[in-house]
Amino acid sequence: MDKPSKLTRRHLIAVAAATATISVGRRVRAARYTGPGVTETEIRIGNTMAYSGNSAPYGAQGIAEAAYFDKVNHEGGINGRKIKFLSRDDALTAAKTVELTRQLVEQDDVLCMFSILGSATNHSVRAYLNQRKVPQLFCASAAGIWGDYEHYPWTIGWAPSYFIEAHAFAAQIRRERPKEKIAILHENTDLGRDAVAGLKDALGADYPTMVVADATYDPPDPTIDSQVVTLYGSGADILVNISTAKFAAMAIRKIYEIGWRPLHLLTSTASSIGAVIAPAGFERAQGIVSTSYMKDPTDPQWQDDAATKEWRVWMAQYNAHASTVDFSTVGGYSYAQTLVEVLRRCGDDLSRANVMKQATSLQHLRIPMLLPGIELNTSPTNYHPVRQLHPMRLEGQRWVLFGDLVSG
């Protein structure tokens, strides 16, 4: 075989170099576009939610999140990638949450866990996810522990904490009934413990004399009738009710049945018209005070609001089987919008580290269904995105806002 000419040799070298460049480019592209939970066409997001059991009404949030991701996918996805939302039913049982989360991380290879419902359930997988450096984004629980960035830097909350809400309740008590006795009904989880801690902090030295009764329940309990009767017997004029949806509705019915008419302060966790107030009976719930940080689509004041109109269009097109009076649909819609914003900010760097970086770098982010004046703000030392809420009172068949925003 003849030796190649100098020209031919130069040509072969150039081809080889080009081939090497293309090969390296492909390897770089693969590294940028693939990894845990990410391919060139897909982003896998993990979630556990209560679609069965006592807390099944909250499953509407997971359904709404899936519906919002359907909308995003229909419009082209995130930078060309579709979201694959893997939502599993844990019935709000921590042991099941652990099992399903391990499956989602180790078998389904999700990019992150998102909007896990519940305090005990989030707590049950927090150490595991942080040890594996898997983002645990926007916990669907208002417990204050999701802000512990020093010990759990891969876990971040979303909603105002129960601690902050308890401060709002304390302000209401001091303003309207400063001399009256308080009874507390609360779930025996972080939900209840955080709220009680907030009341103690807000009432200070007055707490031991103002609070005359405290009763708890556990999520598996079939009823809370005996707790309500006991609290009524304490002679309290004020009830602070820190319950989830099913038990809140039970309490409202029982309070009315026994003829107790306290100033009833109800946690926003259980303020849904569709899931709590309507099943309990509007006539039994009149005058209840709660808090909110999102627009209620049933409130006439938002009838012509552009964001609420857009929400109604989305409901009709993507979540038509859900109730338009179930506040969990607004929550799921807003949680999902926040995650989509984080993913879009990631660009092509969809590494878990960058997802966490973007989730903790939100400044003055307006989510459309948040109440006016409320924004999301996070930083490496602030893992509580929403820190404001507004008091509201049930009048007729709707909540009416009153007073000013409470910040914490």
C-alpha positions, -999 to +999 in steps of 0.1 A: +000+000+000+013+034-009+020+058+019-006+085+022+004+119+009+009+149+032-025+162+021-042+129+028-025+126+062-037+161+071-072+152+060-072+120+081-059+139+111-087+165+107-113+138+103-100+120+134-100+152+154-135+161+142-147+126+151-131+129+186-148+163+191-182+149+181-177+120+204-167+142+233-196+165+225-220+136+226-205+126+260-209+161+273-244+163+260-253+130+276-239+143+309-260+175+307-292+159+296-293+126+316-289+119+352-312+110+381-347+116+369-338+134+337-335+123+300-335+144+269-373+142+268-385+137+303-382+149+339-394+124+366-409+139+397-418+118+428-447+124+452-467+106+479-502+118+487-533+106+506-557+092+480-573+069+506-579+068+543-590+095+567-571+122+548-583+112+513-599+147+508-564+161+505-558+139+476-574+166+455-541+185+458-521+157+441-548+154+414-545+192+408-507+190+406-509+162+380-535+183+360-512+213+360-483+193+348-506+180+320-511+216+310-474+223+310-467+192+290-494+200+265-478+234+260-444+218+253-430+210+287-400+224+304-373+234+278-386+207+256-389+180+283-422+166+296-429+162+333-436+126+344-454+129+377-452+097+397-477+102+425-483+073+449-510+067+475-495+064+510-529+070+528-509+095+550-492+066+567-455+072+575-445+035+570-460+035+536-444+068+527-410+054+535-416+023+513-430+043+484-403+070+486-376+044+485-392+029+454-395+063+437-359+072+444-342+038+439-363+022+413-381+050+395-350+072+397-369+105+402-351+138+401-367+150+434-396+144+458-422+171+456-452+181+477-453+151+500-485+155+520-483+155+558-460+163+587-453+128+600-449+115+564-424+141+554-405+136+586-403+099+580-383+103+548-364+136+555-332+120+568-332+094+540-336+120+513-310+143+528-285+115+532-289+107+494-290+144+485-324+141+468-344+174+470-375+172+491-393+202+477-422+222+490-435+199+517-473+200+518-472+206+555-470+238+574-448+225+601-419+248+610-393+220+609-390+222+571-370+254+575-341+236+592-316+244+564-286+238+587-293+202+594-315+193+564-304+214+535-322+192+509-357+198+525-378+230+521-413+239+530-438+261+512-468+273+532-468+296+562-460+276+594-486+266+620-464+286+644-471+318+624-508+310+621-510+306+659-496+341+663-524+354+641-549+336+663-534+350+694-536+385+680-573+379+672-579+367+708-562+397+724-581+420+701-616+406+705-617+385+738-586+392+759-602+382+792-619+349+781-607+313+785-592+292+758-595+255+749-573+239+724-581+209+702-551+196+682-538+167+663-510+148+681-485+155+653-462+183+643-494+201+631-507+204+666-474+208+684-462+237+662-495+255+667-494+251+705-458+263+705-469+294+685-497+301+710-473+298+739-449+321+722-475+347+713-495+347+746-463+345+767-468+347+805-506+348+800-507+313+784-511+293+816-540+314+829-557+319+795-556+282+783-578+261+806-581+229+785-561+210+759-573+178+741-555+158+714-565+132+688-544+108+667-550+105+629-564+069+630-590+079+657-626+072+645-641+102+662-633+132+684-667+137+700-654+129+736-626+155+732-651+182+721-674+174+751-645+176+775-633+209+761-669+223+764-670+212+800-639+233+808-660+265+805-638+279+777-652+307+756-626+303+728-617+272+708-585+270+689-590+240+665-559+227+649-573+197+630-572+181+596-603+181+573-622+151+585-618+159+622-625+196+617-658+188+601-666+164+630-657+191+656-679+217+639-709+193+639-704+183+675-699+218+688-732+229+672-750+198+685-741+203+721-749+240+720-714+254+725-709+287+708-672+297+713-651+320+692-639+292+669-605+297+654-599+270+628-565+263+611-563+270+574-554+233+569-591+226+574-607+257+559-618+242+526-654+250+518-659+218+498-640+194+520-649+207+555-674+235+558-701+222+534-700+186+548-702+200+583-731+223+574-729+260+567-754+268+594-731+251+620-700+270+609-711+306+610-686+330+625-656+306+624-623+325+620-594+311+600-566+324+579-556+322+542-528+331+519-545+321+486-575+334+468-607+316+473-623+311+438-658+310+455-653+345+469-672+371+448-644+396+452-622+375+428-650+371+403-632+394+378-597+387+389-575+377+359-556+350+378-588+335+391-603+335+356-572+317+343-576+292+372-612+285+361-601+279+325-574+255+336-600+237+359-624+233+330-598+220+306-575+199+328-592+192+361-629+191+352-638+163+376-626+182+406-647+204+428-643+241+422-650+248+459-623+225+471-594+247+482-569+218+477-572+224+440-559+259+444-531+246+466-521+219+441-522+244+413-499+269+432-475+242+444-471+229+409-466+264+394-437+269+419-420+237+409-424+245+372-407+279+379-378+262+396-373+237+368-375+264+342-348+284+360-326+253+360-323+255+322-303+225+310-286+220+343-312+197+359-288+183+384-302+177+419-278+203+433-290+230+408-326+222+415-320+228+452-300+260+444-329+274+423-355+264+449-336+284+475-330+315+454-366+327+448-370+364+454-403+383+452-419+354+432-456+361+426-477+330+422-510+341+407-534+326+432-516+340+463-535+369+480-523+404+470-492+414+488-480+378+494-449+367+476-425+337+477-390+345+490-363+319+497-325+320+503-299+296+515-309+306+550-347+310+545-365+278+537-400+292+544-412+305+510-445+319+522-444+338+555-476+359+554-513+352+558-546+370+561-574+365+587-609+356+574-643+349+589-671+326+575-702+346+566-730+327+548-714+303+524-680+320+520-650+333+538-646+371+541-612+386+546-608+411+574-579+429+592-544+431+578-517+407+566-499+389+594-462+383+588-437+360+605 
